[in-house]
Amino acid sequence: MAKKRSFNLLSFVAWLTGVIVSLAVGFALYGGTLSVPYLNKVPYLVEGAGVVVIITTILGVILALIDALK
């Protein structure tokens, strides 16, 4: 028997807030607005981390939407 899903507004708001914060951090790392101490000494490491955060966040949103539509 499949589990019945219920819509919880508070959980959705928390998830959406996490997505927005993750994208903000990813774009700030990529754009150079946000830096990470001791990692700035390696060229392009912080920018690469920003790209990874952006890609994994978008992938997580896509997978969550696919799971919600099941």
Residue pairs with C-beta under 8 A, 6 or more apart in sequence:
5 68
15 64
19 57
19 60
19 61
22 53
22 57
23 53
23 54
23 57
25 34
25 50
25 53
26 50
26 51
26 52
26 53
26 54
26 57
27 50
27 54
28 34
28 50
29 35
29 36
29 46
29 47
29 49
29 50
29 53
30 47
30 50
30 51
30 54
31 50
32 46
32 47
34 46
35 46
36 46
36 49
39 45
39 46
39 49
40 46
